[in-house]
């Protein structure tokens, strides 16, 4: 069953008086419970595509459906609510809050977005910290963690709200190869156990082969689809 559908999606940005087309008539369908990668050179449209699917931006034209909901007409409040209930995000710079512990960073979405009761929050936070192998580091602040550990916490934070879809923009870019493989392996494990769909972008060809489906982008267009 399709979780994500894009029909004739284009995105144009204004840079001063110049129009730059980041995406051009993209057609795309991604099924539930898949592990998908977008690849391509810088400026190919990977991040723009992730941002549109993640309701962080709107297309200039075309329609985007996520979990049977048209999202391209959302206002900012509607988009925020939808993200909080349906989507998880993992960023290359981790985006952990420096003043919060690992535990508190993972707990944060349950307080700010879903208003989950305290005991249920504790149960879910500890479950996901344990799942990513970070339960013994739960009281440490981001400055006390390695890059790989920070990204593991970020994975837990992305999953704690039980999203159907997790979007990861260059999630291994700031990690060494050993840590990068561990994070991708962890994402695959979570996909298999929780039936979550993962869509990530990467420049690393060694990481690309871990994806089930690889979409190659050039100049704002999907030029190839590879099934591994």
Backbone as ProteinMPNN parsed JSONL, in Angstrom:
{"seq_chain_A": "XXXXXXXXXXXXXXXXXXXXXXXXXXXXXXXXXXXXXXXXXXXXXXXXXXXXXXXXXXXXXXXXXXXXXXXXXXXXXXXXXXXXXXXXXXXXXXXXXXXXXXXXXXXXXXXXXXXXXXXXXXXXXXXXXXXXXXXXXXXXXXXXXXXXXXXXXXXXXXXXXXXXXXXXXXXXXXXXXXXXXXXXXXXXXXXXXXXXXXXXXXXXXXXXXXXXXXXXXXXXXXXXXXXX", "coords_chain_A": {"N_chain_A": [[0.854, -1.204, 0.0], [0.539, 2.212, -0.828], [2.289, 4.687, 0.897], [3.372, 7.174, 0.53], [2.773, 9.517, -2.003], [3.52, 11.307, -4.882], [2.521, 13.613, -7.306], [3.259, 15.028, -10.289], [4.981, 16.978, -9.13], [6.527, 20.032, -8.573], [9.06, 22.392, -7.625], [9.925, 25.679, -7.133], [12.287, 28.131, -6.335], [12.791, 31.52, -5.376], [15.603, 33.413, -5.857], [16.712, 36.259, -5.095], [16.204, 38.044, -7.938], [16.095, 35.91, -9.519], [14.724, 32.858, -10.65], [14.878, 29.608, -9.435], [14.605, 26.324, -10.257], [14.032, 23.678, -8.29], [12.867, 21.148, -8.151], [11.341, 19.147, -10.693], [8.415, 18.287, -12.028], [8.001, 15.814, -10.558], [7.229, 12.434, -10.173], [6.2, 10.0, -7.933], [6.027, 7.115, -5.862], [5.839, 5.561, -2.805], [5.825, 2.686, -0.92], [4.357, 1.337, 2.123], [6.362, 0.39, 4.972], [8.926, 0.237, 3.852], [12.417, 0.722, 2.936], [14.029, 3.339, 1.897], [16.156, 5.193, -0.294], [17.274, 8.41, -1.327], [19.443, 9.559, -3.753], [22.141, 11.505, -5.157], [23.956, 14.262, -6.645], [25.022, 17.284, -4.882], [22.529, 19.782, -4.843], [20.782, 18.443, -6.447], [18.198, 18.039, -5.647], [17.452, 16.412, -3.548], [17.201, 17.049, -0.731], [15.193, 18.99, -0.863], [13.073, 17.41, -1.78], [12.722, 15.654, 0.403], [11.97, 17.573, 2.318], [9.526, 18.462, 1.307], [7.933, 16.128, 1.384], [8.0, 15.801, 4.098], [6.424, 17.861, 5.039], [7.629, 20.262, 5.592], [7.917, 22.19, 3.805], [6.279, 23.637, 0.922], [5.063, 22.51, -2.261], [5.536, 24.148, -5.447], [3.846, 23.455, -7.463], [1.616, 20.685, -8.166], [0.676, 17.594, -6.429], [0.839, 16.188, -3.137], [0.625, 13.319, -1.252], [0.466, 11.892, 1.905], [0.231, 9.132, 3.89], [-2.433, 8.743, 3.053], [-3.393, 11.333, 3.086], [-3.811, 14.521, 1.758], [-1.242, 16.757, 1.709], [-0.173, 19.078, 0.694], [-1.587, 21.444, 0.796], [-1.667, 22.297, 3.368], [-1.74, 24.66, 6.069], [0.648, 26.375, 8.209], [0.154, 25.592, 10.882], [-1.467, 23.31, 10.607], [0.33, 21.683, 9.242], [2.335, 21.35, 11.178], [0.962, 19.939, 13.177], [0.359, 17.596, 11.786], [2.928, 16.6, 11.234], [3.768, 16.082, 13.856], [2.142, 13.952, 14.61], [2.445, 11.946, 12.696], [5.016, 11.77, 11.555], [8.588, 11.267, 11.737], [11.863, 12.679, 12.283], [15.291, 12.682, 11.321], [18.372, 14.219, 11.557], [21.417, 15.361, 9.944], [23.067, 16.828, 11.569], [22.254, 16.079, 14.031], [20.666, 17.673, 15.847], [19.997, 17.701, 18.572], [18.862, 18.935, 21.725], [20.929, 20.913, 23.585], [20.73, 21.482, 26.298], [19.281, 19.512, 27.416], [19.115, 16.167, 28.698], [19.972, 12.919, 27.268], [17.762, 11.244, 27.71], [15.758, 13.213, 28.158], [15.763, 14.534, 25.698], [14.705, 12.571, 24.01], [12.242, 12.278, 25.173], [11.053, 14.704, 24.695], [9.375, 15.166, 22.253], [7.044, 13.832, 23.021], [6.031, 15.348, 25.031], [5.776, 17.959, 23.972], [4.318, 17.683, 21.616], [2.496, 15.487, 21.616], [1.473, 15.24, 24.18], [1.611, 13.121, 26.105], [0.811, 11.097, 28.943], [2.77, 11.078, 32.048], [3.776, 8.531, 33.088], [3.404, 6.818, 30.94], [5.003, 8.118, 29.092], [7.548, 7.715, 30.23], [7.792, 4.939, 30.037], [7.803, 4.568, 27.222], [9.993, 6.145, 26.39], [12.184, 4.893, 27.687], [11.977, 2.396, 26.518], [12.667, 2.891, 23.802], [15.198, 4.056, 24.062], [16.56, 1.873, 25.074], [16.26, 0.175, 22.902], [17.901, 1.338, 20.99], [20.307, 1.004, 22.156], [21.124, 2.841, 24.109], [20.297, 3.17, 26.713], [21.874, 3.083, 29.004], [23.151, 5.456, 28.876], [21.421, 7.457, 29.37], [21.253, 9.668, 31.089], [23.153, 11.452, 30.317], [24.374, 14.481, 28.796], [24.198, 15.93, 25.467], [26.784, 16.955, 24.851], [28.423, 15.197, 26.118], [28.43, 12.91, 24.669], [29.411, 10.743, 21.954], [29.568, 11.225, 18.33], [28.239, 9.08, 17.022], [26.727, 8.085, 19.154], [25.076, 10.282, 19.684], [23.559, 10.284, 17.311], [22.21, 7.896, 17.595], [20.564, 8.506, 19.746], [19.055, 10.439, 18.461], [17.727, 8.84, 16.595], [16.128, 7.325, 18.328], [14.548, 9.408, 19.351], [13.184, 10.147, 17.018], [11.581, 7.944, 16.657], [10.004, 7.625, 18.917], [7.423, 8.639, 19.051], [5.951, 6.885, 17.615], [5.808, 7.053, 14.669], [4.561, 6.654, 11.297], [6.257, 7.139, 9.242], [9.657, 7.892, 8.797], [11.94, 10.427, 8.162], [15.147, 11.036, 6.972], [17.778, 13.159, 6.634], [20.758, 13.004, 5.165], [21.81, 11.273, 7.301], [24.143, 10.052, 8.177], [26.267, 11.665, 7.611], [28.028, 13.09, 9.278], [29.433, 11.155, 10.6], [31.901, 8.61, 11.313], [32.827, 5.756, 9.233], [32.334, 3.302, 10.558], [30.551, 4.011, 12.646], [28.544, 5.059, 11.03], [27.596, 2.82, 9.608], [26.57, 1.4, 11.764], [24.459, 3.021, 12.559], [22.794, 2.965, 10.266], [22.29, 0.228, 10.214], [20.891, 0.045, 12.595], [18.62, 1.577, 11.941], [17.52, -0.079, 9.957], [16.929, -2.314, 11.533], [14.982, -1.23, 13.231], [13.077, -0.656, 11.319], [12.336, -3.231, 10.496], [11.35, -4.331, 12.863], [9.39, -2.537, 13.791], [7.921, -1.922, 11.606], [8.162, 0.491, 10.332], [8.372, 3.022, 7.845], [11.255, 4.158, 6.211], [12.818, 6.946, 4.793], [15.68, 8.163, 3.368], [18.374, 10.431, 2.619], [21.555, 10.407, 1.007], [25.097, 10.709, 0.334], [26.855, 8.715, 0.363], [28.071, 5.927, -1.18], [28.503, 3.415, -0.074], [26.653, 3.23, 1.902], [24.307, 3.448, 0.509], [23.777, 0.969, -0.645], [22.524, -0.424, 1.336], [19.894, 0.21, 1.258], [16.532, -0.674, 0.269], [15.221, 0.291, -1.944], [16.402, 2.565, -4.336], [16.392, 5.85, -5.352], [17.596, 7.85, -7.877], [18.567, 11.193, -8.318], [18.829, 13.955, -10.537], [19.39, 17.264, -11.363], [16.886, 18.05, -10.334], [15.135, 16.06, -11.115], [13.857, 12.685, -11.069], [15.881, 10.221, -12.157], [16.447, 7.576, -12.18], [15.433, 4.404, -10.873], [16.285, 2.027, -8.586], [16.123, -1.286, -7.511], [17.233, -3.037, -4.8]], "CA_chain_A": [[0.0, 0.0, 0.0], [1.346, 3.438, -0.942], [2.275, 5.607, 2.027], [3.729, 8.493, -0.015], [2.522, 9.668, -3.44], [3.738, 12.626, -5.468], [2.028, 13.707, -8.679], [3.665, 16.241, -11.016], [5.43, 17.931, -8.12], [7.637, 20.932, -8.904], [9.362, 23.393, -6.611], [10.761, 26.768, -7.618], [12.682, 29.121, -5.334], [13.246, 32.816, -5.861], [16.854, 33.859, -5.273], [16.771, 37.61, -5.631], [15.297, 38.156, -9.081], [16.292, 34.706, -10.326], [13.96, 31.675, -10.284], [15.65, 28.367, -9.492], [13.697, 25.176, -10.149], [14.708, 22.625, -7.532], [12.244, 19.885, -8.558], [10.611, 19.313, -11.944], [7.408, 17.282, -12.391], [8.377, 14.539, -9.946], [6.209, 11.41, -9.93], [6.841, 9.098, -6.99], [5.146, 6.353, -4.987], [6.606, 4.766, -1.85], [4.935, 1.822, -0.149], [4.582, 1.204, 3.557], [7.328, -0.571, 5.509], [10.08, 0.122, 2.969], [13.64, 1.416, 3.326], [14.242, 4.006, 0.616], [17.192, 6.214, -0.313], [17.428, 9.367, -2.418], [20.86, 9.851, -3.978], [22.409, 12.456, -6.223], [24.91, 15.309, -6.268], [24.483, 18.473, -4.221], [21.705, 20.58, -5.742], [19.945, 17.594, -7.304], [16.812, 18.11, -5.186], [17.197, 15.411, -2.511], [16.701, 17.653, 0.506], [13.9, 19.603, -1.177], [12.086, 16.333, -1.841], [12.459, 15.243, 1.784], [11.25, 18.646, 3.003], [8.144, 18.488, 0.83], [7.256, 14.956, 1.945], [7.914, 16.015, 5.54], [5.563, 19.017, 5.331], [8.446, 21.395, 6.018], [7.842, 23.137, 2.7], [5.16, 23.371, 0.017], [5.442, 22.52, -3.674], [5.006, 25.229, -6.29], [2.723, 22.831, -8.157], [1.523, 19.248, -7.971], [0.016, 17.118, -5.214], [1.587, 15.268, -2.287], [-0.209, 12.587, -0.309], [1.205, 11.106, 2.893], [-0.711, 8.374, 4.712], [-3.782, 9.004, 2.515], [-3.786, 12.705, 3.379], [-3.179, 15.542, 0.924], [-0.544, 17.638, 2.649], [0.419, 20.249, 0.042], [-2.363, 22.651, 1.055], [-1.652, 22.577, 4.801], [-1.115, 25.864, 6.599], [1.76, 26.026, 9.09], [-0.346, 24.888, 12.062], [-1.883, 21.977, 10.178], [1.539, 20.924, 8.92], [3.003, 21.004, 12.434], [0.174, 18.88, 13.822], [0.516, 16.36, 11.009], [4.283, 16.108, 11.493], [3.848, 15.555, 15.214], [1.384, 12.71, 14.76], [2.708, 10.934, 11.67], [6.357, 11.767, 10.984], [9.783, 11.424, 12.556], [12.955, 13.289, 11.521], [16.666, 12.489, 11.771], [19.166, 15.214, 10.841], [22.848, 15.066, 9.919], [23.7, 17.506, 12.702], [21.619, 15.494, 15.21], [19.631, 18.599, 16.344], [19.623, 17.465, 19.962], [18.875, 20.142, 22.551], [22.134, 20.775, 24.412], [20.435, 21.632, 27.731], [18.516, 18.348, 27.843], [19.808, 14.884, 28.68], [19.525, 11.999, 26.217], [16.392, 10.868, 28.07], [14.855, 14.351, 27.965], [15.65, 14.782, 24.265], [13.777, 11.587, 23.444], [10.927, 12.537, 25.765], [10.564, 16.024, 24.28], [8.201, 15.153, 21.351], [5.85, 13.323, 23.705], [5.512, 16.449, 25.85], [5.461, 19.139, 23.184], [3.416, 17.426, 20.494], [1.431, 14.505, 21.847], [0.943, 15.377, 25.537], [1.47, 11.775, 26.654], [0.951, 11.087, 30.405], [4.143, 10.888, 32.512], [4.182, 7.134, 33.205], [3.477, 6.281, 29.577], [6.199, 8.718, 28.499], [8.736, 7.038, 30.767], [7.817, 3.597, 29.445], [8.17, 4.635, 25.808], [11.346, 6.677, 26.257], [13.132, 3.852, 28.078], [11.921, 1.325, 25.514], [13.408, 3.254, 22.596], [16.609, 4.204, 24.409], [17.086, 0.512, 25.158], [16.268, -0.38, 21.539], [19.048, 1.878, 20.25], [21.508, 0.754, 22.922], [21.563, 4.059, 24.812], [19.644, 3.277, 28.014], [22.872, 3.328, 30.044], [23.666, 6.811, 28.683], [20.233, 8.308, 29.333], [21.392, 10.884, 31.895], [24.234, 12.283, 29.787], [24.016, 15.562, 27.886], [24.798, 15.724, 24.144], [28.221, 17.259, 24.844], [29.127, 14.064, 26.72], [28.219, 11.757, 23.801], [30.084, 10.727, 20.653], [28.661, 11.466, 17.211], [27.394, 7.913, 16.829], [25.766, 8.02, 20.255], [24.083, 11.34, 19.458], [22.638, 9.894, 16.253], [21.352, 6.856, 18.153], [19.531, 9.216, 20.507], [18.185, 11.077, 17.47], [16.869, 7.789, 16.057], [15.126, 7.049, 19.359], [13.617, 10.546, 19.389], [12.35, 10.097, 15.82], [10.673, 6.794, 16.707], [9.275, 7.522, 20.174], [6.009, 8.992, 18.849], [5.377, 5.835, 16.758], [5.429, 7.565, 13.349], [4.541, 5.712, 10.189], [7.318, 7.497, 8.308], [10.804, 8.626, 9.315], [12.729, 11.064, 7.112], [16.502, 11.26, 7.468], [18.563, 13.92, 5.66], [22.193, 12.744, 5.365], [21.927, 10.93, 8.73], [25.468, 9.537, 8.518], [27.267, 12.561, 7.021], [29.015, 13.533, 10.262], [29.896, 9.987, 11.332], [32.878, 7.757, 10.644], [32.157, 4.658, 8.545], [31.856, 2.296, 11.512], [29.351, 4.564, 13.281], [27.524, 5.207, 9.991], [26.996, 1.51, 9.375], [25.789, 1.031, 12.947], [23.208, 3.786, 12.536], [21.953, 2.412, 9.203], [21.874, -1.096, 10.696], [19.875, 0.306, 13.604], [17.412, 1.997, 11.24], [16.944, -1.274, 9.335], [16.374, -3.114, 12.624], [13.737, -0.586, 13.652], [12.12, -0.833, 10.23], [11.852, -4.606, 10.519], [10.618, -4.624, 14.096], [8.262, -1.635, 14.008], [7.224, -1.751, 10.319], [8.242, 1.905, 9.989], [8.98, 3.368, 6.559], [12.365, 5.102, 6.3], [13.32, 7.572, 3.569], [16.85, 8.949, 3.723], [19.249, 10.888, 1.544], [22.958, 10.181, 1.325], [26.093, 10.756, -0.723], [27.785, 7.619, 0.601], [27.67, 4.743, -1.953], [28.528, 2.227, 0.762], [25.409, 3.226, 2.66], [23.199, 3.313, -0.44], [23.466, -0.438, -0.92], [21.697, -0.957, 2.415], [18.49, 0.545, 0.981], [15.772, -1.612, -0.563], [14.934, 1.005, -3.188], [17.235, 3.755, -4.463], [15.998, 6.798, -6.393], [18.675, 8.767, -8.242], [18.088, 12.491, -8.781], [19.726, 14.878, -11.228], [18.744, 18.505, -11.811], [15.495, 18.134, -9.91], [14.321, 14.989, -11.684], [14.242, 11.303, -10.78], [16.407, 9.683, -13.414], [16.6, 6.125, -12.102], [14.945, 3.684, -9.7], [16.995, 0.754, -8.465], [15.655, -2.166, -6.428], [18.36, -3.864, -4.345]], "C_chain_A": [[0.882, 1.243, 0.0], [1.17, 4.31, 0.302], [2.526, 7.029, 1.562], [3.467, 8.492, -1.508], [2.749, 11.116, -3.842], [3.29, 12.601, -6.918], [2.411, 15.057, -9.263], [4.142, 17.352, -10.085], [6.644, 18.714, -8.616], [7.826, 21.92, -7.772], [10.337, 24.407, -7.181], [11.023, 27.75, -6.49], [13.081, 30.415, -6.028], [14.515, 33.199, -5.116], [17.154, 35.232, -5.844], [15.748, 37.734, -6.743], [15.375, 36.927, -9.982], [15.451, 33.557, -9.773], [14.82, 30.431, -10.474], [14.699, 27.204, -9.272], [14.45, 24.007, -9.505], [14.175, 21.242, -7.871], [11.372, 20.126, -9.773], [9.712, 18.103, -12.211], [7.749, 15.894, -11.862], [7.142, 13.672, -9.718], [6.856, 10.339, -9.054], [5.782, 8.389, -6.151], [6.005, 5.449, -4.111], [5.647, 3.988, -0.967], [5.299, 1.807, 1.329], [5.684, 0.182, 3.835], [8.514, -0.803, 4.583], [11.231, 0.988, 3.483], [14.218, 2.022, 2.063], [15.331, 5.065, 0.745], [17.063, 7.107, -1.539], [18.917, 9.669, -2.554], [21.001, 10.836, -5.129], [23.37, 13.514, -5.744], [24.222, 16.45, -5.526], [23.714, 19.313, -5.237], [20.793, 19.769, -6.625], [18.481, 17.597, -6.885], [16.469, 17.148, -4.064], [16.556, 16.022, -1.262], [15.36, 18.332, 0.283], [12.801, 18.561, -1.189], [11.73, 15.845, -0.447], [11.635, 16.299, 2.522], [9.788, 18.716, 2.581], [7.345, 17.319, 1.402], [7.036, 15.149, 3.448], [7.104, 17.219, 5.961], [6.348, 20.176, 5.947], [8.455, 22.499, 4.964], [6.653, 22.743, 1.826], [5.652, 23.352, -1.428], [4.878, 23.745, -4.38], [3.8, 24.731, -7.069], [2.761, 21.341, -7.912], [0.877, 18.894, -6.64], [0.893, 16.111, -4.482], [0.624, 14.646, -1.285], [0.689, 11.764, 0.603], [0.187, 10.446, 3.815], [-2.157, 8.735, 4.367], [-4.304, 10.406, 2.844], [-3.058, 13.65, 2.436], [-2.554, 16.591, 1.838], [-0.074, 18.945, 2.019], [-0.36, 21.548, 0.27], [-2.401, 23.019, 2.546], [-1.124, 23.983, 5.082], [-0.075, 25.429, 7.622], [1.31, 25.242, 10.327], [-0.764, 23.468, 11.711], [-0.678, 21.092, 9.87], [2.25, 20.468, 10.191], [2.275, 19.876, 13.154], [0.352, 17.547, 13.108], [1.902, 15.757, 11.244], [4.369, 15.445, 12.864], [3.19, 14.202, 15.381], [1.866, 11.589, 13.838], [4.166, 10.768, 11.257], [7.443, 11.863, 12.052], [10.905, 11.959, 11.683], [14.298, 12.976, 12.175], [17.539, 13.403, 10.91], [20.655, 14.884, 10.924], [23.589, 15.718, 11.078], [23.045, 17.157, 14.033], [20.464, 16.339, 15.751], [19.108, 18.228, 17.731], [19.712, 18.78, 20.729], [19.962, 19.996, 23.609], [21.836, 20.833, 25.907], [19.631, 20.46, 28.277], [19.38, 17.094, 27.795], [19.31, 14.041, 27.506], [18.071, 11.589, 26.466], [15.419, 11.998, 27.747], [14.701, 14.711, 26.495], [14.658, 13.819, 23.61], [12.358, 11.839, 23.935], [10.253, 13.773, 25.167], [9.358, 15.981, 23.334], [6.915, 14.694, 22.038], [5.223, 14.385, 24.597], [4.987, 17.572, 24.971], [4.386, 18.896, 22.128], [2.233, 16.552, 20.88], [0.848, 14.519, 23.249], [0.645, 14.02, 26.175], [1.65, 11.82, 28.174], [2.338, 10.625, 30.849], [4.576, 9.429, 32.542], [4.317, 6.477, 31.832], [4.7, 6.844, 28.859], [7.444, 7.967, 28.936], [8.887, 5.651, 30.129], [8.321, 3.626, 28.004], [9.595, 5.132, 25.61], [12.373, 5.602, 26.591], [13.142, 2.698, 27.076], [12.786, 1.674, 24.311], [14.883, 3.521, 22.886], [17.277, 2.832, 24.521], [17.225, -0.097, 23.762], [17.463, 0.107, 20.737], [20.353, 1.736, 21.038], [22.03, 1.938, 23.701], [20.927, 4.214, 26.192], [20.645, 3.602, 29.12], [23.495, 4.72, 29.943], [22.56, 7.863, 28.829], [20.38, 9.633, 30.084], [22.516, 11.798, 31.424], [23.677, 13.346, 28.851], [24.71, 15.33, 26.536], [26.303, 15.969, 24.097], [29.063, 16.117, 25.412], [29.047, 12.802, 25.858], [29.039, 11.88, 22.53], [29.066, 11.0, 19.547], [27.712, 10.296, 16.979], [26.345, 7.775, 17.911], [24.681, 9.077, 20.102], [23.07, 10.915, 18.399], [21.728, 8.764, 16.704], [20.218, 7.479, 18.982], [18.541, 9.882, 19.553], [17.241, 10.068, 16.831], [15.756, 7.455, 17.053], [14.08, 8.156, 19.424], [12.672, 10.522, 18.195], [11.283, 9.016, 15.918], [9.714, 6.814, 17.899], [7.784, 7.829, 20.033], [5.294, 8.005, 17.924], [4.939, 6.362, 15.398], [5.369, 6.454, 12.315], [5.731, 5.91, 9.266], [8.407, 8.283, 9.025], [11.632, 9.132, 8.137], [14.095, 11.434, 7.675], [17.329, 11.927, 6.375], [20.046, 13.767, 5.976], [22.475, 12.325, 6.811], [23.305, 10.425, 9.144], [26.597, 10.476, 8.082], [28.367, 12.953, 7.998], [29.572, 12.389, 11.106], [31.013, 9.285, 10.569], [32.151, 6.531, 10.084], [31.599, 3.611, 9.5], [30.566, 2.771, 12.174], [28.209, 4.685, 12.277], [26.82, 3.886, 9.736], [26.126, 1.082, 10.553], [24.449, 1.747, 12.967], [22.264, 3.251, 11.466], [21.431, 1.038, 9.603], [20.764, -0.956, 11.73], [18.558, 0.716, 12.949], [16.726, 0.806, 10.572], [16.282, -2.17, 10.383], [15.036, -2.547, 13.076], [12.657, -0.729, 12.581], [11.503, -2.226, 10.272], [10.972, -4.888, 11.729], [9.334, -3.808, 14.227], [7.436, -1.391, 12.749], [7.152, -0.279, 9.914], [8.858, 2.062, 8.6], [10.078, 4.406, 6.788], [12.691, 5.629, 4.907], [14.515, 8.426, 3.967], [17.62, 9.358, 2.478], [20.686, 10.655, 1.962], [23.821, 10.372, 0.088], [26.979, 9.511, -0.699], [27.338, 6.354, -0.133], [27.673, 3.466, -1.129], [27.263, 2.093, 1.596], [24.218, 2.966, 1.741], [22.795, 1.861, -0.622], [22.625, -1.088, 0.178], [20.209, -0.68, 2.183], [17.837, -0.534, 0.119], [15.513, -1.002, -1.942], [15.746, 2.289, -3.208], [16.734, 4.598, -5.632], [17.159, 7.753, -6.644], [18.086, 10.043, -8.817], [19.201, 13.253, -9.477], [18.912, 16.082, -11.68], [17.25, 18.522, -11.515], [14.572, 17.069, -10.471], [14.8, 13.626, -11.196], [14.632, 10.65, -12.092], [16.565, 8.166, -13.381], [15.992, 5.604, -10.797], [15.591, 2.31, -9.672], [16.447, -0.015, -7.292], [16.789, -3.109, -6.059], [17.884, -5.231, -3.862]], "O_chain_A": [[1.859, 1.316, 0.745], [0.05, 4.627, 0.702], [1.972, 7.979, 2.116], [3.887, 7.574, -2.212], [2.227, 12.036, -3.212], [3.632, 11.687, -7.668], [1.953, 16.101, -8.798], [3.758, 18.513, -10.233], [7.651, 18.135, -9.023], [6.884, 22.247, -7.05], [11.421, 24.059, -7.65], [10.104, 28.153, -5.776], [13.637, 30.403, -7.126], [14.512, 33.301, -3.889], [17.756, 35.369, -6.91], [14.553, 37.549, -6.514], [14.797, 36.903, -11.068], [15.46, 33.306, -8.568], [15.413, 30.225, -11.533], [14.06, 27.106, -8.224], [15.368, 23.434, -10.091], [14.929, 20.27, -7.881], [10.734, 21.173, -9.888], [10.194, 17.03, -12.576], [7.783, 14.921, -12.616], [6.146, 14.117, -9.147], [7.926, 9.827, -9.381], [4.77, 8.982, -5.778], [6.805, 4.664, -4.618], [4.76, 4.567, -0.339], [6.392, 2.208, 1.727], [5.911, -0.748, 3.062], [9.053, -1.909, 4.528], [11.05, 1.856, 4.336], [14.822, 1.323, 1.25], [15.423, 5.751, 1.763], [16.782, 6.636, -2.642], [19.576, 9.999, -1.568], [20.105, 10.981, -5.961], [23.581, 13.65, -4.539], [22.997, 16.566, -5.541], [24.184, 19.533, -6.354], [20.094, 20.328, -7.469], [17.612, 17.207, -7.665], [15.309, 17.068, -3.66], [15.508, 15.57, -0.801], [14.48, 18.263, 1.142], [11.713, 18.8, -0.666], [10.554, 15.641, -0.145], [10.711, 15.963, 3.263], [8.913, 18.996, 3.4], [6.213, 17.497, 1.851], [6.023, 14.719, 3.999], [7.098, 17.569, 7.142], [5.807, 20.967, 6.719], [8.942, 23.602, 5.208], [6.093, 21.657, 1.973], [6.563, 24.102, -1.781], [3.867, 24.307, -3.96], [2.851, 25.478, -7.311], [3.784, 20.789, -7.508], [0.569, 19.768, -5.829], [1.588, 15.3, -5.094], [-0.093, 15.344, -0.568], [1.561, 11.03, 0.138], [-0.622, 11.127, 4.446], [-2.983, 8.995, 5.242], [-5.513, 10.633, 2.874], [-1.834, 13.594, 2.32], [-3.242, 17.229, 2.635], [0.38, 19.839, 2.734], [0.144, 22.632, -0.028], [-3.099, 23.957, 2.933], [-0.188, 24.447, 4.431], [0.071, 24.235, 7.879], [2.008, 24.329, 10.769], [-0.449, 22.527, 12.44], [-0.667, 19.905, 10.196], [2.713, 19.33, 10.272], [2.908, 18.961, 13.681], [0.48, 16.501, 13.745], [2.033, 14.548, 11.431], [4.969, 14.381, 13.013], [3.626, 13.392, 16.199], [1.713, 10.411, 14.163], [4.529, 9.747, 10.674], [7.249, 12.452, 13.116], [10.911, 11.727, 10.474], [14.436, 12.997, 13.398], [17.458, 13.369, 9.682], [21.1, 14.212, 11.855], [24.623, 15.216, 11.518], [23.249, 17.841, 15.036], [19.405, 15.804, 16.078], [17.929, 18.416, 18.03], [20.541, 19.634, 20.417], [19.927, 19.076, 24.426], [22.6, 20.294, 26.707], [19.331, 20.416, 29.47], [20.27, 16.976, 26.953], [18.346, 14.407, 26.835], [17.252, 11.589, 25.546], [14.376, 11.768, 27.135], [13.628, 15.147, 26.077], [13.868, 14.219, 22.755], [11.391, 11.638, 23.2], [9.026, 13.868, 25.141], [8.388, 16.696, 23.579], [5.823, 15.125, 21.669], [4.027, 14.334, 24.886], [3.888, 18.079, 25.192], [3.631, 19.806, 21.787], [1.095, 16.844, 20.512], [-0.172, 13.874, 23.494], [-0.439, 13.802, 26.716], [2.548, 12.509, 28.659], [3.008, 9.879, 30.134], [5.663, 9.115, 32.058], [5.228, 5.683, 31.597], [5.36, 6.131, 28.103], [8.293, 7.623, 28.114], [9.984, 5.254, 29.736], [9.159, 2.814, 27.612], [10.326, 4.612, 24.767], [13.338, 5.422, 25.848], [14.186, 2.098, 26.818], [13.561, 0.838, 23.846], [15.734, 3.24, 22.042], [18.423, 2.657, 24.108], [18.195, -0.801, 23.48], [17.986, -0.624, 19.895], [21.383, 2.281, 20.64], [23.233, 2.046, 23.938], [21.01, 5.29, 26.785], [20.312, 4.314, 30.068], [24.271, 5.122, 30.811], [22.745, 9.021, 28.455], [19.708, 10.61, 29.754], [22.8, 12.811, 32.063], [22.652, 13.147, 28.2], [25.705, 14.608, 26.473], [27.022, 15.27, 23.383], [30.277, 16.077, 25.21], [29.535, 11.745, 26.259], [29.331, 12.987, 22.077], [27.859, 11.006, 19.788], [26.516, 10.497, 16.764], [25.208, 7.394, 17.636], [23.507, 8.81, 20.357], [21.871, 11.149, 18.553], [20.588, 8.674, 16.248], [19.07, 7.037, 18.922], [17.336, 9.89, 19.804], [16.086, 10.39, 16.551], [14.593, 7.32, 16.676], [12.884, 7.889, 19.537], [11.49, 10.839, 18.334], [10.207, 9.146, 15.334], [8.714, 6.096, 17.894], [6.972, 7.33, 20.813], [4.166, 8.254, 17.498], [3.794, 6.138, 15.005], [6.047, 5.434, 12.446], [6.167, 4.978, 8.591], [8.121, 9.222, 9.768], [11.98, 8.371, 7.233], [14.192, 12.068, 8.725], [17.558, 11.341, 5.317], [20.536, 14.339, 6.95], [23.295, 12.953, 7.481], [23.609, 10.372, 10.336], [27.769, 10.11, 8.178], [29.517, 13.131, 7.595], [30.115, 12.614, 12.188], [31.074, 9.349, 9.341], [30.991, 6.291, 10.42], [30.508, 3.087, 9.275], [29.595, 2.018, 12.253], [27.049, 4.447, 12.615], [25.592, 3.835, 9.656], [25.072, 0.473, 10.365], [23.429, 1.168, 13.34], [21.069, 3.097, 11.717], [20.267, 0.718, 9.362], [19.813, -1.737, 11.742], [17.493, 0.253, 13.359], [15.501, 0.689, 10.61], [15.205, -2.718, 10.148], [14.074, -3.288, 13.278], [11.478, -0.9, 12.891], [10.293, -2.383, 10.104], [9.971, -5.598, 11.629], [8.317, -4.308, 14.708], [6.391, -0.743, 12.799], [6.212, 0.148, 9.243], [9.763, 1.314, 8.229], [9.864, 5.408, 7.471], [12.823, 4.856, 3.957], [14.388, 9.316, 4.808], [17.53, 8.72, 1.429], [21.002, 10.701, 3.151], [23.361, 10.223, -1.044], [27.758, 9.278, -1.623], [26.33, 5.757, 0.244], [26.935, 2.53, -1.437], [26.852, 0.989, 1.951], [23.239, 2.339, 2.146], [21.609, 1.553, -0.741], [22.075, -2.172, -0.017], [19.359, -1.274, 2.846], [18.505, -1.216, -0.658], [15.578, -1.686, -2.964], [15.78, 3.022, -2.219], [16.66, 4.121, -6.765], [17.647, 8.395, -5.714], [17.22, 10.0, -9.69], [20.361, 13.206, -9.065], [17.864, 15.93, -12.309], [16.449, 18.954, -12.342], [13.354, 17.163, -10.32], [15.988, 13.429, -10.94], [13.825, 10.539, -13.015], [16.79, 7.537, -14.415], [16.031, 6.272, -9.763], [15.462, 1.528, -10.614], [16.315, 0.528, -6.196], [17.256, -3.888, -6.891], [18.697, -6.056, -3.444]]}, "name": "protein", "num_of_chains": 1, "seq": "XXXXXXXXXXXXXXXXXXXXXXXXXXXXXXXXXXXXXXXXXXXXXXXXXXXXXXXXXXXXXXXXXXXXXXXXXXXXXXXXXXXXXXXXXXXXXXXXXXXXXXXXXXXXXXXXXXXXXXXXXXXXXXXXXXXXXXXXXXXXXXXXXXXXXXXXXXXXXXXXXXXXXXXXXXXXXXXXXXXXXXXXXXXXXXXXXXXXXXXXXXXXXXXXXXXXXXXXXXXXXXXXXXXX"}
